[in-house]
Amino acid sequence: MESIDSSHLPKHVGIIMDGNGRWAQKRKLPRSAGHKEGLNSAKAVMARAAELGIQFVTLYTFSTENWKRAQEEVSYLFHLVTVYLRKEMDFYRKNNIKVVHSGDSSNLPPAVWKEFVEVSRDTADATGLTLNLAFNYGGRDEIVRSVNRYIQTCKDKNISINSITEDIIQQNLDQPDIPDADLIIRTAGEKRLSNFLLWSSAYAEYHFSDKYWPDWNGDDLNTAVIDYQHRTRRYGGVV
């Protein structure tokens, strides 16, 4: 395999972990088995990202549209959070991973939100990779909530709202200190953004993989990063 240039890493990688259900169905297993196996892939990929020195990874774990799925599947995804999120503290410590959350917390079950709050607290001092879990997340929803946060701040401070700028939206995103995505990865052969990091991905590079997410490991991340390193990023200009 071609070697990775450690001086030219993407700072922020977003991953749409697609294909868990299809992976399970192909094996005549319940869709929940695919989601469970997908956790192992996430750990393998995060360990490799930390090893490479990637600073930020956002995983699309549950979208605002996923509420449309069968209640049994939604409940199982919530179950995974409550059972496994903080159970992986040894993994976070070993890999120096800080865990944060993006998404709308207002309609999450209290037990689920409690896990995100506590894992964020317990990993806050980590200085390596920041793992941003996009749970109950939608790109459009994040932009709307950003604007509403600014409006509410103006009301609280009794100041007038003159205009909305890009800086104002950025400052009011769920994780304003995480930089724009450099690389977006999507698995399972799909080639669409599906409402993921719409603001942050304005100039991101894309890597599409035909492999289902549960079949992914650290070597697949290496392949995606090498693909990224072959790109020339112009940001609308000429290089």
C-alpha positions in Angstrom: 0.0 0.0 0.0 1.2 3.5 -0.8 2.5 5.3 2.3 0.7 8.3 3.8 2.3 11.7 3.9 1.9 12.7 7.5 2.5 16.4 6.7 -0.6 16.5 4.4 -3.4 14.9 6.5 -7.0 16.0 6.4 -7.6 17.9 9.7 -11.3 17.0 9.8 -12.8 13.8 8.4 -16.6 13.2 8.2 -17.8 9.7 7.8 -21.3 8.6 6.6 -21.3 5.0 7.9 -23.7 3.4 5.5 -24.6 -0.2 4.8 -25.1 -1.7 8.3 -28.6 -3.0 7.5 -27.6 -4.3 4.1 -24.6 -6.0 5.6 -26.8 -7.8 8.1 -29.5 -8.7 5.5 -26.9 -10.2 3.2 -26.1 -12.6 6.0 -29.7 -13.2 6.9 -29.3 -11.5 10.2 -31.4 -8.8 11.8 -30.5 -5.2 11.0 -29.5 -4.7 14.6 -26.6 -7.2 14.0 -25.2 -4.8 11.4 -25.4 -1.8 13.7 -23.6 -3.8 16.4 -20.8 -4.9 14.0 -20.6 -1.3 12.8 -19.4 -0.4 16.3 -16.3 -2.6 15.9 -15.6 -0.9 12.5 -15.9 2.5 14.1 -13.4 1.6 16.9 -10.9 0.3 14.3 -11.2 3.4 12.2 -11.0 5.7 15.1 -7.9 3.9 16.4 -6.2 4.3 13.0 -7.3 8.0 12.8 -5.7 8.7 16.2 -2.6 6.8 15.2 -2.3 8.8 12.0 -2.7 12.1 13.8 -6.0 13.2 12.4 -7.4 15.9 14.7 -11.2 15.7 14.2 -13.6 12.9 13.0 -17.3 13.4 12.8 -19.3 10.1 12.6 -22.9 10.3 11.2 -24.5 8.0 13.8 -28.2 9.0 13.7 -29.8 11.5 11.4 -32.9 13.7 11.9 -34.4 11.6 9.1 -33.7 8.3 10.9 -36.8 8.7 13.1 -38.7 7.5 10.0 -37.2 4.0 10.4 -39.0 1.2 12.2 -39.4 1.9 15.9 -37.6 -1.3 16.8 -34.5 -0.2 14.9 -34.6 3.4 16.4 -34.9 1.9 19.9 -32.0 -0.4 19.2 -29.8 2.5 18.1 -30.7 4.3 21.3 -29.9 1.1 23.2 -26.4 1.0 21.7 -25.7 4.5 23.0 -26.9 3.8 26.5 -25.0 0.5 26.8 -21.8 1.1 24.9 -20.9 4.8 24.7 -19.3 5.2 28.2 -18.4 1.5 28.3 -15.6 2.3 25.9 -13.8 4.7 28.3 -10.7 2.5 28.2 -10.6 2.7 24.4 -10.9 6.5 24.6 -8.2 6.8 27.2 -5.9 4.4 25.3 -6.2 6.4 22.1 -6.4 9.9 23.8 -9.8 10.6 22.3 -12.1 13.4 23.3 -15.8 12.8 22.6 -18.3 15.6 21.8 -21.8 15.7 20.3 -23.5 17.5 17.4 -27.2 17.4 16.9 -30.5 18.4 18.5 -30.6 17.1 22.0 -34.1 18.5 22.8 -36.1 15.5 21.7 -33.7 12.7 22.7 -34.7 10.4 25.6 -33.1 11.7 28.8 -31.2 8.4 29.3 -29.6 8.8 25.9 -28.7 12.4 26.3 -27.2 11.7 29.8 -24.7 9.3 28.2 -23.5 12.0 25.7 -23.2 14.6 28.5 -21.2 12.3 30.7 -18.9 10.9 28.1 -18.1 14.4 27.0 -17.3 15.3 30.6 -15.2 12.2 31.2 -13.1 12.7 28.1 -12.8 16.5 28.2 -9.1 16.5 29.1 -8.0 14.3 26.1 -5.6 16.0 23.8 -5.6 13.8 20.8 -8.4 13.1 18.3 -11.7 14.8 18.9 -14.5 12.4 18.0 -17.7 14.3 17.1 -20.8 12.0 17.2 -23.5 13.4 15.0 -26.6 12.0 16.7 -30.1 13.2 15.9 -28.2 15.4 13.5 -29.2 17.1 10.2 -27.1 19.7 8.3 -30.1 21.9 7.6 -31.3 21.6 11.2 -27.9 22.6 12.5 -27.9 25.8 10.4 -31.5 26.7 11.5 -30.5 26.1 15.2 -27.4 28.2 14.7 -29.5 31.2 13.5 -32.0 30.7 16.3 -29.2 30.6 18.9 -28.0 33.9 17.7 -31.5 35.4 17.8 -32.0 34.1 21.3 -28.6 35.6 22.4 -29.6 39.0 21.0 -32.9 38.8 22.9 -31.2 37.8 26.1 -28.7 40.7 25.8 -31.4 43.1 24.5 -29.4 44.0 21.4 -30.7 44.4 17.9 -30.2 42.0 15.1 -28.6 43.7 12.2 -27.6 41.0 9.8 -26.5 37.3 9.8 -23.0 36.7 8.6 -21.0 33.5 7.9 -19.0 34.1 11.1 -22.2 34.4 13.2 -23.5 31.1 11.8 -20.1 29.4 12.4 -19.9 30.7 16.0 -23.3 29.3 16.8 -22.9 25.8 15.2 -23.1 22.8 17.6 -19.2 22.5 17.7 -18.0 25.9 16.5 -14.3 25.1 17.2 -14.2 22.1 14.9 -12.9 23.3 11.5 -14.5 22.7 8.1 -14.4 19.2 6.9 -11.5 18.4 4.6 -12.6 14.9 3.6 -16.1 13.3 3.6 -16.2 9.5 3.3 -19.3 7.5 2.4 -19.5 3.7 2.4 -21.8 1.1 0.8 -21.7 2.5 -2.7 -24.0 5.5 -2.1 -22.9 8.9 -3.6 -24.9 11.6 -1.8 -24.4 13.8 1.2 -27.8 13.0 2.9 -27.9 16.2 4.9 -24.5 15.7 6.6 -22.3 18.6 7.5 -23.8 20.9 4.9 -22.2 24.0 6.3 -18.8 22.5 7.1 -18.4 20.5 3.8 -18.6 23.4 1.4 -15.1 22.7 0.1 -14.6 19.1 1.3 -13.1 16.4 -0.9 -15.2 13.2 -1.2 -14.2 9.5 -1.0 -16.8 6.8 -1.9 -16.4 3.2 -1.0 -18.5 0.2 -2.2 -17.8 -1.7 1.0 -20.5 -1.9 3.7 -19.5 0.0 6.9 -19.2 -3.2 9.0 -16.5 -4.5 6.5 -14.4 -1.3 7.1 -11.2 -1.2 9.1 -8.2 1.0 9.6 -6.7 0.1 6.2 -9.7 1.4 4.5 -9.2 4.8 6.2 -5.6 4.7 4.9 -6.9 4.2 1.4 -9.3 7.2 1.8 -6.6 9.5 3.1 -4.2 8.5 0.3 -7.0 9.3 -2.2 -7.4 12.7 -0.5 -3.7 13.4 -0.7 -3.8 13.0 -4.5 -6.3 15.8 -4.8 -5.5 19.5 -5.6 -7.7 21.8 -3.6 -8.4 25.1 -5.3 -11.1 26.7 -3.2 -12.5 28.4 -6.2 -9.1 29.7 -7.3 -6.5 28.5 -9.8 -3.5 26.5 -8.6 
